[in-house]
Amino acid sequence: MKVVYPGSFDPITLGHLDIIQRASSKFDEVVVLILNNPSKKVMFDVSQRISFIEEAIKNYDNVIVDSYDGLLVEYLRINRIDSIVKGLRAFTDFEYEFQMALMNHYLEPDMETFFLMTSNKYSFVSSSMVKEASKFGADISALVPKHVNAAIISKIRGDNQ
């Protein structure tokens, strides 16, 4: 069975990788799908995020990366995929993700969403918090892959401008 793990992944965190690793052991193929949300202010463009994820998943034979501008259900229809996996950190995540799952199911009744609880060690980690903390000089090296940490530090210093 093929499953899509959608998100903005700006940037990918070790919490995301925890979900990817666990999903890859349960599904035949995992598509990590970067959805472009024009209402979100991003730190990294889509091509950078794809590169970060590809580096982080290079040891997983059944995980690929893709991106899409549009509704998740459209991507799933085009690619003949009927399953989504989402990671949950807290009850607030569940409320939001449950509503999204219901909307996706309404738009595509054959679609199923599978929820995986994030490991306790990453239950507080989000891309938004990582970006915020890093902008104030906090050490986020235990929360993101090494190559992502280096890119964030470089971005904050203005090395990539």
C-alpha positions as CSV (number, residue, x, y, z in Angstrom):
1,M,0.0,0.0,0.0
2,K,1.2,3.5,-0.9
3,V,0.7,6.4,1.5
4,V,1.3,10.1,1.3
5,Y,2.8,12.1,4.2
6,P,1.9,15.7,3.4
7,G,3.1,18.9,5.0
8,S,5.1,22.0,4.5
9,F,8.3,20.5,6.0
10,D,9.8,24.0,6.5
11,P,12.2,22.7,7.7
12,I,12.0,18.9,8.2
13,T,12.6,18.0,11.8
14,L,13.6,14.8,13.6
15,G,9.9,14.5,14.6
16,H,9.0,14.3,10.9
17,L,11.7,11.8,10.3
18,D,10.3,9.7,13.2
19,I,7.0,9.5,11.4
20,I,8.6,8.8,8.1
21,Q,10.7,6.0,9.5
22,R,7.7,4.4,11.2
23,A,5.4,4.8,8.2
24,S,8.1,3.3,5.9
25,S,8.0,0.2,8.1
26,K,4.2,-0.2,7.8
27,F,3.6,0.9,4.2
28,D,5.1,-0.3,0.9
29,E,5.9,3.2,-0.3
30,V,5.8,6.6,1.5
31,V,5.5,9.8,-0.5
32,V,6.7,12.8,1.5
33,L,4.7,15.5,-0.2
34,I,5.5,19.1,0.2
35,L,2.3,21.1,-0.2
36,N,2.9,24.7,-1.1
37,N,0.7,26.8,1.1
38,P,0.9,30.4,-0.2
39,S,-0.5,31.7,3.1
40,K,2.5,30.4,5.1
41,K,5.7,32.4,5.4
42,V,8.5,30.0,4.6
43,M,12.2,30.0,5.5
44,F,13.2,27.7,2.6
45,D,11.8,27.4,-0.9
46,V,10.4,24.2,-2.2
47,S,13.5,23.1,-4.0
48,Q,15.6,23.5,-0.8
49,R,13.1,21.6,1.2
50,I,13.1,18.8,-1.3
51,S,16.9,18.7,-1.1
52,F,16.8,18.6,2.7
53,I,14.3,15.7,2.8
54,E,16.1,13.7,0.1
55,E,19.3,13.9,2.1
56,A,17.5,12.9,5.3
57,I,15.7,9.9,3.7
58,K,18.6,8.6,1.5
59,N,18.7,5.3,3.5
60,Y,15.0,4.5,3.0
61,D,14.4,2.6,-0.2
62,N,10.6,3.0,-0.1
63,V,10.4,6.7,0.6
64,I,10.3,9.4,-2.1
65,V,9.8,13.2,-2.1
66,D,7.4,15.2,-4.2
67,S,5.7,18.6,-4.2
68,Y,2.4,19.9,-5.3
69,D,0.5,23.2,-5.6
70,G,-3.1,22.4,-5.0
71,L,-5.5,20.3,-2.9
72,L,-4.1,17.1,-1.4
73,V,-7.0,15.1,-2.7
74,E,-6.2,16.3,-6.2
75,Y,-2.7,15.0,-5.9
76,L,-4.0,11.7,-4.5
77,R,-6.5,11.3,-7.4
78,I,-3.8,12.1,-10.0
79,N,-1.4,9.6,-8.5
80,R,-4.0,6.9,-7.7
81,I,-3.2,6.9,-4.0
82,D,-6.0,6.5,-1.4
83,S,-4.1,6.8,1.9
84,I,-2.6,9.6,4.0
85,V,-0.5,9.4,7.1
86,K,-0.3,12.3,9.6
87,G,1.7,12.6,12.7
88,L,0.1,13.8,15.9
89,R,1.9,15.5,18.8
90,A,-0.9,16.8,21.0
91,F,-4.7,17.0,21.3
92,T,-4.6,20.3,19.4
93,D,-3.0,18.5,16.5
94,F,-5.7,15.9,16.6
95,E,-8.5,18.5,16.4
96,Y,-7.1,20.1,13.4
97,E,-6.0,16.9,11.6
98,F,-9.4,15.3,12.4
99,Q,-11.2,18.1,10.6
100,M,-8.8,17.9,7.7
101,A,-9.3,14.1,7.5
102,L,-13.1,14.6,7.5
103,M,-12.9,17.2,4.7
104,N,-10.6,15.1,2.6
105,H,-12.9,12.1,3.1
106,Y,-15.8,14.3,2.1
107,L,-14.0,15.4,-1.1
108,E,-12.8,11.9,-1.8
109,P,-14.8,9.2,0.1
110,D,-12.4,6.4,-0.8
111,M,-9.6,8.2,1.0
112,E,-8.3,7.1,4.4
113,T,-6.2,9.0,6.9
114,F,-3.9,7.1,9.3
115,F,-2.7,8.9,12.4
116,L,0.7,8.1,14.1
117,M,1.5,9.5,17.5
118,T,4.9,11.2,17.5
119,S,7.4,9.7,19.8
120,N,7.5,11.4,23.2
121,K,11.0,12.7,22.6
122,Y,9.6,14.8,19.7
123,S,6.2,15.6,21.0
124,F,7.0,19.3,21.4
125,V,8.9,19.8,18.1
126,S,7.4,21.7,15.2
127,S,9.0,23.4,12.3
128,S,7.5,26.7,13.5
129,M,9.1,26.4,16.9
130,V,12.4,25.3,15.4
131,K,12.5,28.4,13.2
132,E,11.4,30.7,16.0
133,A,14.0,29.4,18.5
134,S,16.8,29.4,15.9
135,K,16.1,33.1,15.1
136,F,16.9,33.9,18.7
137,G,20.1,31.9,18.7
138,A,18.8,28.8,20.4
139,D,20.6,25.5,19.8
140,I,18.2,23.4,17.7
141,S,20.8,20.8,16.7
142,A,19.0,18.0,18.6
143,L,15.7,18.7,16.8
144,V,16.7,18.7,13.1
145,P,19.1,16.7,10.8
146,K,22.7,18.1,10.9
147,H,22.5,19.4,7.3
148,V,19.2,21.2,8.1
149,N,20.7,22.7,11.2
150,A,23.7,24.0,9.1
151,A,21.3,25.5,6.5
152,I,19.2,27.2,9.2
153,I,22.3,28.8,10.8
154,S,23.6,29.9,7.4
155,K,20.2,31.4,6.5
156,I,19.9,33.3,9.8
157,R,23.5,34.7,9.4
158,G,22.5,35.8,5.9
159,D,25.1,33.6,4.1
160,N,22.5,32.6,1.5
161,Q,21.4,36.0,0.6
